[in-house]
Amino acid sequence: MEEERYQFTALDKKVQELMPDRIILKTLTRWNDAYKELPRFVMEYLVAHFVDPSNPVLGQSKIDRILTENWVDSSAKELIKSRIKEKGIYNLLGSLQVRLDASKDHYWVTLPAIGEDTVRVTRNILVEHGDSLLSGGAWGTCTIEYDSNYKIGSRIYPFVVTDFKPFQITRISLEDFIEKRKLFTTEEWIDLLMNTVGFNPSQFTFRQKMLYLLRLIPFVEKNYNMIELGPRETGKTYTYRNTSSRSFVISGGSTTPATLFYHKGLKRLGIVGQRDVVYFDEIGRTRFTDTDATINILKDYMQTGQFSRGDQEFISTASIVLAGNIEIDTKNDIPKPSETYAHWLAVLPPEINTDTAFIDRLHAYIPGWEFRKIKKEYYAKGYGFMTDYFAEILKRLRERAIQTIVASRVDFGGETSRNQDSVQKTTSGLLKLIFPHRDVDSIELNELKLCFDIAIEVRQIIYDQMAVISPGEYQKRPVIAKMKT
């Protein structure tokens, strides 16, 4: 087997010694392609509980049995509902989310595994797990019972969740995470992060690793707006679907103010109000239903972090990520978007691809053409943080405000406020990821420069494209900022 041929590196041995309670050998989660629909944190949870790295086959076989019995493929929903009815009780593995229906004074569970959003839930589950289930939901194993006697009016609500065991890591300490960071070099830490998000650091240049880390900034920076356009199969969607359960992937299709922000009829917050990261996959194929309303609300939200529907106003910290495919010109040594495009945002939907007010709200443009198409050997082979542990760390890093580090060491001169804000937020995000143990007094000049230089670069792309789109409004020039010595 592949994991038996793998030779542990010095970094693998170091993390095994220093942090054995929160790491996992990444190859152990990839033995069956049938499970690729499952989020990585689910597989890692199961592997951590059932698989012995020295003899993985026995544990993997046990997981095969668990998933065969408890995991529902999207095509089997009606069959499973029938089994719940006939047996009266059934165990499932999947995601749960709870909402309060104030009009009925009732809590409902949305259970994608059976395609139902009016499943009842017992009080004990709400008491024990309500915080997570009401704020984005959680994955776990649940027991569902069938009771055809429960009615509201003339409608029967037969399904009820009577037990729930979430997949989660307990006893997480950000302070301990920061203390452990002090024991690693910058290169070691970046390689550990690469393994954690599922990629083999030995296959990538330092530059490429830094670009991969840019993808994580929306998880650690509130209200961070980013775009990545590049070739297909470079791991864009893989990263956002598997890094944290607090992200939501919108795959093309139509979006509306109701699904994104607030559904007036159901009195329910949309995706932006529930998640930390909203990722628009295949953005070029996304269609905005009720275009003016959707774009205007989204544009205002990206600027202020607020949105209104009717007479109600809401605040959210969700980051917005746009991603899609763009044709690449590889004739030269340095690849870049094809010259057939009028500008590097031309593949966006027509409603926004020349709207500089919208584009200016993007803090960074990741040059996706610098990524290579993912091959099997590019996936992580060594140890990385368990995904659910890392997701919780990202959440806690998100609550830290460290932009004073940037403000105290960078001179922006008379630069525009959006350029300043963009560079500060990108630099801040990279500092949280790579140097969480530093503060305004301890940060070293070369450490700050590592993050600052790439922050300038990815904002410069945005500014340059606006100058191409609207040369009368934007003069093509460098984003002016320099570090204080």
C-alpha positions as CSV (number, residue, x, y, z in Angstrom):
1,M,0.0,0.0,0.0
2,E,1.1,3.6,-0.6
3,E,1.2,4.5,3.1
4,E,3.6,1.6,3.7
5,R,6.1,2.8,1.1
6,Y,6.0,6.3,2.4
7,Q,9.1,7.3,4.4
8,F,8.4,9.6,7.3
9,T,10.2,12.9,7.0
10,A,11.8,14.9,9.8
11,L,8.7,17.1,10.0
12,D,6.5,14.1,10.3
13,K,8.5,12.8,13.2
14,K,8.5,16.2,14.8
15,V,4.8,16.7,14.7
16,Q,4.3,13.1,16.0
17,E,6.4,14.0,19.0
18,L,5.0,17.4,19.7
19,M,1.3,17.2,18.8
20,P,0.2,13.5,18.5
21,D,-3.3,14.3,19.8
22,R,-4.4,16.5,16.9
23,I,-2.7,15.1,13.7
24,I,-3.5,12.4,11.2
25,L,-1.7,10.6,8.5
26,K,-3.5,12.0,5.5
27,T,-3.1,9.0,3.2
28,L,-5.2,6.9,5.6
29,T,-8.4,8.7,4.4
30,R,-8.0,7.9,0.7
31,W,-8.6,4.2,0.1
32,N,-12.0,4.2,-1.5
33,D,-13.1,6.7,-4.3
34,A,-16.7,6.0,-3.3
35,Y,-16.2,8.3,-0.3
36,K,-15.0,11.3,-2.2
37,E,-18.4,13.0,-1.8
38,L,-17.9,12.9,2.0
39,P,-16.2,16.0,3.5
40,R,-12.6,15.3,4.5
41,F,-13.3,16.1,8.1
42,V,-15.8,13.3,8.3
43,M,-13.4,10.8,6.9
44,E,-10.6,12.0,9.2
45,Y,-12.9,11.7,12.2
46,L,-13.7,8.1,11.4
47,V,-10.1,7.3,10.6
48,A,-8.9,8.8,13.9
49,H,-11.3,6.7,15.8
50,F,-11.0,3.4,14.0
51,V,-7.7,3.1,12.1
52,D,-4.4,2.0,13.5
53,P,-1.7,3.6,11.1
54,S,0.5,0.5,11.6
55,N,-2.3,-1.8,10.5
56,P,-4.9,0.3,8.6
57,V,-6.9,-2.4,6.8
58,L,-8.9,-3.7,9.8
59,G,-10.0,-0.2,10.7
60,Q,-10.7,0.8,7.1
61,S,-12.9,-2.3,6.7
62,K,-14.9,-1.2,9.8
63,I,-15.4,2.2,8.4
64,D,-16.6,0.5,5.1
65,R,-19.3,-1.3,7.2
66,I,-20.3,1.9,9.1
67,L,-20.7,3.9,5.9
68,T,-22.5,1.1,4.1
69,E,-25.1,0.9,6.9
70,N,-25.4,4.6,7.9
71,W,-24.4,6.8,5.0
72,V,-27.0,7.7,2.4
73,D,-26.1,8.4,-1.2
74,S,-28.1,11.3,-2.7
75,S,-30.0,8.9,-5.0
76,A,-31.3,6.8,-2.1
77,K,-33.3,9.3,-0.1
78,E,-36.7,7.8,-0.8
79,L,-35.5,4.3,0.0
80,I,-34.1,5.4,3.4
81,K,-37.3,7.3,4.2
82,S,-39.2,4.1,3.5
83,R,-36.9,2.1,5.8
84,I,-37.4,4.6,8.6
85,K,-41.1,4.2,8.3
86,E,-41.1,0.4,8.1
87,K,-38.5,-0.1,10.9
88,G,-39.7,2.7,13.0
89,I,-36.1,3.7,13.9
90,Y,-32.9,4.2,11.8
91,N,-29.4,5.4,12.3
92,L,-27.8,7.8,9.8
93,L,-24.5,9.6,9.2
94,G,-24.9,13.1,7.8
95,S,-25.3,16.8,8.5
96,L,-27.9,18.4,10.6
97,Q,-29.0,22.0,10.9
98,V,-31.7,23.4,13.2
99,R,-33.8,26.5,12.7
100,L,-36.5,28.2,14.8
101,D,-39.8,28.6,13.0
102,A,-41.2,31.5,15.1
103,S,-44.6,31.4,13.3
104,K,-45.2,27.8,14.7
105,D,-43.0,28.3,17.8
106,H,-41.2,25.2,16.7
107,Y,-37.6,24.0,16.0
108,W,-37.1,22.1,12.8
109,V,-34.1,20.1,11.6
110,T,-33.0,20.2,8.0
111,L,-31.7,16.7,7.2
112,P,-30.2,16.6,3.6
113,A,-29.6,12.8,3.9
114,I,-33.4,12.3,3.5
115,G,-34.2,15.5,1.7
116,E,-36.4,16.9,4.5
117,D,-36.4,20.3,6.2
118,T,-39.3,19.8,8.7
119,V,-37.8,17.0,10.8
120,R,-38.6,17.3,14.5
121,V,-35.9,17.2,17.2
122,T,-36.0,16.3,20.9
123,R,-35.3,18.8,23.6
124,N,-32.2,17.0,24.9
125,I,-30.4,17.5,21.6
126,L,-31.2,21.2,21.6
127,V,-29.9,21.6,25.1
128,E,-26.6,19.7,24.4
129,H,-25.8,20.7,20.8
130,G,-28.1,23.7,20.1
131,D,-25.3,26.3,19.7
132,S,-23.6,24.4,16.8
133,L,-26.8,23.1,15.2
134,L,-28.4,26.6,15.2
135,S,-25.3,28.3,13.8
136,G,-24.5,26.5,10.6
137,G,-25.1,22.9,11.6
138,A,-22.9,20.0,12.3
139,W,-22.0,16.5,11.0
140,G,-22.5,13.4,13.1
141,T,-24.5,10.2,13.6
142,C,-28.1,10.6,14.4
143,T,-31.0,8.3,15.3
144,I,-34.3,9.0,13.5
145,E,-37.7,7.7,14.6
146,Y,-41.0,7.6,12.8
147,D,-44.2,8.8,14.4
148,S,-47.2,9.3,12.2
149,N,-49.3,10.6,15.1
150,Y,-47.6,14.0,15.3
151,K,-49.6,16.7,13.4
152,I,-49.7,20.4,13.1
153,G,-53.1,21.3,11.7
154,S,-53.9,18.6,9.2
155,R,-50.2,18.0,8.2
156,I,-48.3,15.0,9.5
157,Y,-44.6,15.5,10.6
158,P,-43.5,11.9,11.2
159,F,-39.7,12.2,11.3
160,V,-38.0,13.0,14.6
161,V,-34.3,13.0,15.5
162,T,-34.0,11.5,19.0
163,D,-30.2,11.2,19.3
164,F,-27.2,12.9,17.9
165,K,-23.5,12.4,18.3
166,P,-21.5,15.1,16.5
167,F,-18.1,14.7,14.9
168,Q,-15.9,17.1,16.9
169,I,-12.6,17.6,18.6
170,T,-12.8,18.7,22.2
171,R,-10.4,20.6,24.4
172,I,-9.1,23.0,21.7
173,S,-6.8,25.7,22.9
174,L,-5.7,28.5,20.6
175,E,-3.0,29.4,23.1
176,D,-1.5,25.9,23.0
177,F,-1.6,26.0,19.2
178,I,0.3,29.3,19.3
179,E,2.8,27.9,21.7
180,K,3.4,24.9,19.5
181,R,4.0,27.2,16.5
182,K,7.0,28.6,18.3
183,L,8.7,25.2,18.0
184,F,8.7,25.2,14.2
185,T,10.6,27.1,11.5
186,T,8.6,29.1,9.0
187,E,9.3,26.5,6.3
188,E,8.3,23.6,8.5
189,W,5.1,25.4,9.5
190,I,4.1,26.2,6.0
191,D,4.7,22.5,5.0
192,L,2.6,21.4,7.9
193,L,-0.3,23.6,6.7
194,M,0.1,22.2,3.2
195,N,-0.2,18.7,4.5
196,T,-3.2,19.8,6.6
197,V,-5.2,21.1,3.6
198,G,-4.4,17.9,1.7
199,F,-1.4,18.6,-0.5
200,N,2.2,17.2,-0.5
201,P,4.5,20.1,0.2
202,S,7.5,18.4,-1.5
203,Q,5.7,18.7,-4.9
204,F,5.4,22.5,-4.8
205,T,7.6,25.6,-4.9
206,F,7.7,28.0,-2.0
207,R,5.8,30.5,-4.2
208,Q,3.1,28.0,-4.9
209,K,2.7,27.1,-1.2
210,M,2.1,30.8,-0.5
211,L,-0.6,30.9,-3.1
212,Y,-2.2,27.9,-1.5
213,L,-2.2,29.7,1.8
214,L,-4.0,32.7,0.2
215,R,-7.0,30.4,-0.3
216,L,-7.3,30.0,3.5
217,I,-7.5,33.8,4.3
218,P,-11.3,33.9,4.0
219,F,-11.4,31.4,6.9
220,V,-9.3,33.6,9.2
221,E,-10.4,37.1,8.1
222,K,-13.9,38.4,8.5
223,N,-15.6,40.0,5.5
224,Y,-12.7,39.1,3.1
225,N,-13.6,39.2,-0.6
226,M,-11.4,37.3,-3.1
227,I,-11.4,35.9,-6.6
228,E,-9.4,33.1,-8.1
229,L,-9.5,32.4,-11.8
230,G,-7.3,29.7,-13.4
231,P,-7.3,26.3,-15.2
232,R,-9.6,23.5,-14.2
233,E,-8.5,20.8,-11.7
234,T,-6.2,22.9,-9.6
235,G,-7.9,22.1,-6.3
236,K,-10.0,25.3,-5.9
237,T,-13.3,23.7,-4.9
238,Y,-11.5,20.9,-3.1
239,T,-10.0,23.4,-0.6
240,Y,-13.3,25.2,0.2
241,R,-15.4,22.0,0.3
242,N,-13.0,20.2,2.6
243,T,-11.3,22.7,4.9
244,S,-14.2,23.6,7.2
245,S,-17.9,22.8,7.6
246,R,-18.4,26.6,8.0
247,S,-17.9,27.1,4.3
248,F,-20.6,26.7,1.7
249,V,-20.1,26.0,-2.0
250,I,-22.5,27.4,-4.6
251,S,-21.9,25.5,-7.8
252,G,-23.1,27.6,-10.7
253,G,-26.8,27.8,-11.3
254,S,-29.0,30.6,-10.1
255,T,-28.8,32.6,-6.9
256,T,-31.4,34.9,-5.4
257,P,-31.6,37.4,-2.5
258,A,-33.7,34.8,-0.6
259,T,-31.1,32.0,-0.8
260,L,-28.1,34.3,-0.3
261,F,-29.4,36.8,2.3
262,Y,-32.9,36.4,3.8
263,H,-36.1,34.5,2.8
264,K,-39.0,36.8,3.7
265,G,-41.6,34.1,3.3
266,L,-39.9,31.6,5.5
267,K,-38.3,34.3,7.8
268,R,-35.0,32.5,7.4
269,L,-31.4,33.8,7.0
270,G,-29.7,32.8,3.8
271,I,-26.3,31.4,3.3
272,V,-24.4,34.6,3.9
273,G,-26.0,35.0,7.3
274,Q,-25.1,31.4,8.3
275,R,-21.6,30.6,7.1
276,D,-18.1,32.0,7.5
277,V,-17.2,31.5,3.8
278,V,-19.5,31.6,0.8
279,Y,-17.7,30.2,-2.3
280,F,-19.1,30.7,-5.7
281,D,-17.8,27.9,-7.8
282,E,-17.8,28.2,-11.6
283,I,-18.7,31.9,-11.2
284,G,-18.9,32.4,-14.9
285,R,-21.9,30.1,-15.1
286,T,-23.7,31.7,-12.1
287,R,-26.9,33.6,-12.8
288,F,-28.2,36.2,-10.5
289,T,-32.0,35.9,-10.4
290,D,-33.6,39.3,-9.7
291,T,-30.3,40.7,-10.9
292,D,-30.4,44.3,-9.8
293,A,-31.5,43.4,-6.3
294,T,-29.1,40.5,-5.8
295,I,-26.0,42.4,-7.2
296,N,-26.8,45.6,-5.3
297,I,-27.3,43.8,-2.0
298,L,-24.2,41.7,-2.5
299,K,-22.2,44.8,-3.5
300,D,-23.4,46.7,-0.4
301,Y,-22.6,43.7,1.8
302,M,-19.1,43.3,0.5
303,Q,-18.4,46.9,1.4
304,T,-20.2,47.1,4.8
305,G,-20.8,43.6,6.1
306,Q,-24.5,44.5,6.4
307,F,-27.6,43.8,4.3
308,S,-31.2,44.6,4.6
309,R,-34.4,42.9,3.4
310,G,-37.6,44.8,3.7
311,D,-37.5,46.7,7.0
312,Q,-34.9,44.3,8.6
313,E,-31.2,44.8,8.7
314,F,-28.6,42.1,9.3
315,I,-24.9,42.0,10.0
316,S,-22.6,39.1,8.9
317,T,-18.9,38.4,8.8
318,A,-19.0,35.9,6.0
319,S,-16.2,36.1,3.4
320,I,-17.1,36.0,-0.3
321,V,-15.0,34.0,-2.7
322,L,-15.5,33.9,-6.4
323,A,-13.8,31.2,-8.4
324,G,-13.9,30.0,-12.0
325,N,-12.0,28.8,-15.0
326,I,-10.1,30.9,-17.5
327,E,-8.2,30.0,-20.6
328,I,-4.4,30.2,-20.2
329,D,-1.8,31.3,-22.7
330,T,1.2,29.0,-22.2
331,K,3.3,30.2,-25.2
332,N,5.7,32.1,-22.9
333,D,7.7,30.8,-20.0
334,I,5.3,32.6,-17.6
335,P,1.6,31.5,-18.2
336,K,-1.1,34.2,-18.1
337,P,-4.7,34.6,-19.2
338,S,-5.3,34.4,-22.9
339,E,-4.9,37.6,-24.8
340,T,-8.4,36.9,-26.3
341,Y,-9.9,38.3,-23.1
342,A,-10.5,42.1,-22.9
343,H,-9.4,41.9,-19.3
344,W,-8.7,39.2,-16.7
345,L,-12.2,39.4,-15.2
346,A,-14.0,39.0,-18.5
347,V,-15.2,35.5,-17.6
348,L,-17.4,36.8,-14.8
349,P,-21.1,37.1,-15.4
350,P,-21.9,40.1,-17.6
351,E,-23.7,41.8,-14.7
352,I,-20.4,42.3,-12.8
353,N,-17.5,41.8,-15.2
354,T,-17.2,45.5,-16.0
355,D,-18.7,46.9,-12.8
356,T,-15.7,48.5,-11.2
357,A,-17.7,49.4,-8.0
358,F,-18.2,45.6,-7.5
359,I,-14.6,44.7,-8.6
360,D,-13.1,47.3,-6.3
361,R,-14.6,45.5,-3.3
362,L,-12.4,42.4,-4.0
363,H,-9.4,42.4,-1.8
364,A,-7.3,40.0,-3.8
365,Y,-7.0,38.2,-7.1
366,I,-5.2,34.9,-6.8
367,P,-3.3,34.2,-10.1
368,G,-4.7,30.7,-10.5
369,W,-2.7,30.1,-13.7
370,E,0.3,29.5,-11.4
371,F,-1.2,26.3,-10.0
372,R,-0.5,23.0,-11.6
373,K,-3.3,20.5,-12.3
374,I,-3.6,18.2,-9.4
375,K,-2.2,14.7,-9.9
376,K,-2.4,11.8,-7.5
377,E,1.2,12.3,-6.3
378,Y,0.4,15.9,-5.3
379,Y,-1.9,14.8,-2.5
380,A,-0.6,14.8,1.1
381,K,1.3,11.7,2.3
382,G,2.5,12.9,5.7
383,Y,1.0,14.1,8.9
384,G,-1.2,17.2,9.1
385,F,-3.7,18.7,11.6
386,M,-7.0,16.9,11.7
387,T,-9.4,18.9,9.6
388,D,-12.1,19.5,12.3
389,Y,-9.4,20.6,14.8
390,F,-7.8,22.9,12.2
391,A,-11.3,24.3,11.2
392,E,-11.9,25.3,14.9
393,I,-8.4,26.9,15.1
394,L,-9.2,28.9,11.9
395,K,-12.5,30.0,13.5
396,R,-10.6,31.2,16.6
397,L,-7.9,33.0,14.6
398,R,-10.8,34.7,12.8
399,E,-11.7,36.5,16.0
400,R,-8.3,38.0,16.4
401,A,-7.8,41.6,15.2
402,I,-4.1,42.1,14.3
403,Q,-4.2,44.7,11.6
404,T,-2.4,47.0,14.0
405,I,0.7,45.0,13.1
406,V,0.4,46.1,9.5
407,A,-0.7,49.7,10.3
408,S,2.3,50.2,12.6
409,R,4.9,49.0,10.1
410,V,3.6,50.1,6.7
411,D,3.3,53.6,5.2
412,F,0.5,53.9,2.6
413,G,1.0,57.5,1.9
414,G,-2.1,58.9,0.1
415,E,-3.2,55.5,-1.2
416,T,-7.0,54.8,-1.7
417,S,-8.8,53.5,1.4
418,R,-9.8,50.3,-0.5
419,N,-6.3,49.6,-1.6
420,Q,-5.1,50.1,2.0
421,D,-7.9,47.9,3.5
422,S,-7.2,45.2,0.9
423,V,-3.5,45.0,1.6
424,Q,-4.0,45.2,5.4
425,K,-6.6,42.4,5.4
426,T,-4.5,40.1,3.1
427,T,-1.3,40.7,5.1
428,S,-3.3,40.1,8.4
429,G,-4.7,36.8,7.1
430,L,-1.3,35.5,6.1
431,L,0.2,36.6,9.5
432,K,-2.5,34.7,11.3
433,L,-1.8,31.6,9.3
434,I,2.0,31.6,9.3
435,F,3.0,33.7,12.3
436,P,0.2,33.4,14.8
437,H,2.8,33.6,17.6
438,R,3.9,37.1,16.7
439,D,2.5,40.5,17.8
440,V,3.3,44.1,17.0
441,D,6.4,44.0,19.1
442,S,7.8,40.6,18.1
443,I,7.1,40.4,14.4
444,E,10.4,40.5,12.4
445,L,10.8,42.6,9.3
446,N,11.4,39.7,7.0
447,E,8.3,37.9,8.3
448,L,6.0,40.8,7.7
449,K,7.6,41.4,4.3
450,L,6.8,37.8,3.2
451,C,3.1,38.5,3.8
452,F,3.1,42.1,2.8
453,D,4.7,41.6,-0.6
454,I,2.2,39.1,-1.8
455,A,-0.7,41.1,-0.4
456,I,0.4,44.0,-2.6
457,E,0.7,41.8,-5.6
458,V,-2.8,40.2,-5.4
459,R,-4.4,43.6,-4.9
460,Q,-2.3,45.1,-7.7
461,I,-4.0,42.6,-10.1
462,I,-7.4,43.9,-9.1
463,Y,-6.3,47.6,-9.6
464,D,-4.7,46.9,-12.9
465,Q,-7.8,45.2,-14.3
466,M,-10.0,48.2,-13.2
467,A,-7.6,50.4,-15.1
468,V,-8.1,48.3,-18.2
469,I,-11.9,48.3,-17.8
470,S,-12.3,51.9,-17.0
471,P,-9.1,53.9,-17.9
472,G,-10.9,57.2,-17.5
473,E,-11.5,56.4,-13.8
474,Y,-8.4,54.4,-12.9
475,Q,-4.9,55.3,-13.8
476,K,-2.6,52.4,-14.3
477,R,0.0,52.7,-11.6
478,P,1.5,50.7,-8.8
479,V,-0.3,50.4,-5.5
480,I,1.7,52.7,-3.3
481,A,2.8,51.3,0.0
482,K,6.2,50.7,1.7
483,M,7.4,49.1,4.8
484,K,8.9,51.3,7.5
485,T,12.4,50.2,8.5
